[in-house]
């Protein structure tokens, strides 16, 4: 996946998260971000990576997001790998 496509998916995740009244405060509390930060940093690939990192903390969140967007369940992980800091570590 190219970075541009990954950013689009992460923006979709951010929109989904912003529209989730129960989960948005959890994200803001976990990251220390404010709602103003969401708007200001929405174009930063590193911030978008953190959105996907948060989303992937719970399989139920991934399923709800992907079902709502019509995406495969692997899509958030593929997008995360394409953004800064998302490379898979190989310990061998």
Long-range contacts (C-beta under 8 A, 24 or more apart in sequence): 1-78, 1-79, 1-81, 1-82, 2-82, 3-45, 3-82, 3-83, 5-79, 5-82, 6-48, 6-78, 6-79, 6-80, 6-81, 6-82, 6-83, 7-45, 7-48, 7-83, 9-52, 9-71, 9-75, 9-76, 9-79, 10-48, 10-49, 10-51, 10-52, 10-79, 10-80, 10-83, 11-42, 11-48, 12-65, 12-69, 13-51, 13-52, 13-55, 13-65, 13-76, 14-38, 14-42, 14-48, 14-51, 16-64, 16-65, 16-68, 16-69, 17-51, 17-54, 17-55, 23-61, 27-51, 27-54, 30-54, 45-83, 45-84, 46-83, 46-84, 46-85, 48-83, 49-80, 49-83, 49-84, 49-85, 49-86, 52-76, 52-79, 52-80, 52-83, 52-86, 53-80, 56-80
